[in-house]
Amino acid sequence: MKWKLEIYGKDSPFATVDSEDYPFGTLEWEVHGDINCNKDNVTQLVKLNLNTCKPDEFNCDDGSCVDIRLRCDGDIDCPDKTGTQVELDLRTLF
């Protein structure tokens, strides 16, 4: 299924992504018609994260939400294993 993200009432720019499910989480979207950032009007690939997290929550790459206090605590709290993995890897180097 192809999803389209657009500004209401405008033809461009807009972004599309292929996803069998709702496009929540971090996905690579194709951005079309963005002449402000792309003078050649070439389709660009941009990572966008759509989520329903509250201000006191951190969004994982899969779109799920965890308590913001758990972010960067050294534990992997996201179901998809994102969110604090980089911090863990850095700690093992020292």
Secondary structure, 3 states (H helix, E strand, C coil): CEEEEECCCCCCCEEEEECCCCCCEEEEEEEECCCCCCCCCCCEEEEEEECCCCCCEEECCCCCEEEHHHCCCCCCCCCCCCCCHHHHHHHHHC
